[in-house]
Amino acid sequence: MPKPTSARHQSEDSLQSVTKKDMEKLFTEQREEMDKRFSDQAKATKQLITDHAKVTEQLIADQAKSIEQLLADQADVILEAVDERMDKKLDEKLDPFITKMDAVLKKFEDHRDEDVAAAEQLRRHDDQLKKHETRIGKLEIAATRA
């Protein structure tokens, strides 16, 4: 079918042509605007995610510190309880031994005191014997001269 060449058909073609160009331009502008909005929204979302990740990491770190402190406190309580129990058991086991050792030590000290006293007495006797020897020697000399 041939194209109509009337003035009315030409103005409709030109109207369609302008409308098509305007529509393409409008679509392009809208696409660019939407791309810009999506890009801005993506940046904002990315920033929110980053901020939330930092906050979450800080909360996890705080919780980890709190848990570590609780575990350390619990370990201290357990160690104190074990220490008290060990002290009690050691006292139960060592008390009879220490009591017997006290008796042995007392006997040892008594023997040492006796040895010291005997040594002093022996020195006194030794001194006395020397004095007697000297005296006897003098008496023998005097007896041989007389």
C-alpha positions in Angstrom: 0.0 0.0 0.0 1.4 3.4 -0.9 2.1 5.9 1.7 -0.5 8.7 1.9 1.0 12.0 0.9 -1.6 14.3 2.2 -0.8 17.1 4.6 -2.7 15.5 7.3 -0.7 12.2 6.9 2.5 14.1 6.9 1.7 15.9 10.1 0.7 12.6 11.7 4.1 11.1 10.7 5.9 14.1 12.0 3.8 13.9 15.2 4.7 10.3 15.5 8.3 11.0 14.8 8.5 13.7 17.4 6.7 11.6 19.9 9.0 8.7 19.3 12.1 10.8 19.8 10.6 12.4 22.9 9.7 9.0 24.2 13.2 7.7 23.6 14.7 10.8 25.2 12.3 10.4 28.1 13.1 6.7 28.5 16.8 7.5 28.4 16.4 10.3 31.1 14.3 8.0 33.2 16.8 5.2 32.8 19.6 7.5 33.8 17.6 8.8 36.8 16.8 5.3 37.9 20.4 4.2 37.4 21.5 7.1 39.5 18.9 6.4 42.2 19.9 2.7 42.2 23.5 3.6 42.4 22.9 6.0 45.3 20.6 3.4 47.0 23.3 0.7 46.5 26.0 3.0 48.1 23.7 3.8 51.0 22.9 0.1 51.5 26.5 -0.8 51.3 27.3 1.9 53.9 24.5 0.6 56.2 25.8 -2.9 55.8 29.4 -1.8 56.6 28.1 0.2 59.6 26.1 -2.7 60.9 29.0 -5.1 60.4 31.2 -2.8 62.5 28.6 -2.6 65.2 28.1 -6.3 65.1 31.9 -7.0 65.3 32.1 -4.6 68.3 29.2 -6.3 70.0 30.8 -9.7 69.4 34.2 -8.5 70.7 32.5 -7.1 73.8 30.6 -10.4 74.4 33.9 -12.3 73.9 35.6 -10.2 76.5 32.7 -10.6 78.8 32.7 -14.4 78.4 36.5 -14.5 78.8 36.2 -12.6 82.1 33.4 -14.9 83.3 35.5 -17.9 82.4 38.5 -16.4 84.2 36.4 -15.7 87.3 34.9 -19.2 87.2 38.4 -20.7 86.9 39.6 -18.6 89.9 36.7 -19.9 92.0 37.4 -23.5 90.9 41.1 -23.1 91.7 40.4 -21.7 95.1 38.0 -24.5 95.9 40.6 -27.1 94.7 43.3 -25.3 96.8 41.2 -25.4 99.9 40.4 -29.0 99.4 44.0 -29.9 98.8 45.1 -28.0 101.9 42.5 -29.9 103.9 43.6 -33.3 102.5 47.3 -32.4 103.1 46.5 -31.4 106.6 44.7 -34.7 107.2 47.6 -36.7 105.8 50.5 -34.6 107.2 49.2 -34.0 110.7 49.9 -37.5 112.0 53.3 -37.5 110.3 54.2 -34.1 111.8 53.0 -35.2 115.2 55.3 -38.3 115.1 58.2 -36.2 113.7 57.7 -33.7 116.6 58.2 -36.6 119.0 61.3 -37.8 117.1 62.7 -34.3 117.0 62.1 -34.0 120.8 64.1 -37.2 121.4 66.8 -35.9 119.1 67.0 -32.6 120.9 67.1 -34.4 124.3 70.0 -36.6 123.0 71.8 -33.6 121.7 71.4 -31.8 125.1 72.7 -34.9 126.9 75.7 -35.0 124.5 76.5 -31.4 125.1 76.2 -31.9 128.9 78.4 -35.1 128.7 81.0 -33.2 126.6 81.1 -30.4 129.2 81.4 -33.0 131.9 84.2 -34.8 130.0 86.1 -31.5 129.6 85.8 -30.9 133.3 87.0 -34.4 134.0 89.8 -34.0 131.5 90.8 -30.7 133.2 90.6 -32.4 136.6 92.7 -35.3 135.4 95.4 -32.9 134.1 95.4 -31.1 137.4 95.7 -34.5 139.2 98.5 -35.6 136.9 100.3 -32.3 137.6 99.8 -32.7 141.3 100.8 -36.4 141.3 103.8 -35.5 139.3 104.8 -32.9 141.9 104.2 -35.4 144.7 106.3 -38.0 143.0 109.1 -35.6 142.5 108.8 -34.5 146.1 108.8 -38.2 147.2 111.9 -39.0 145.2 113.7 -36.1 146.7 112.8 -36.9 150.2 
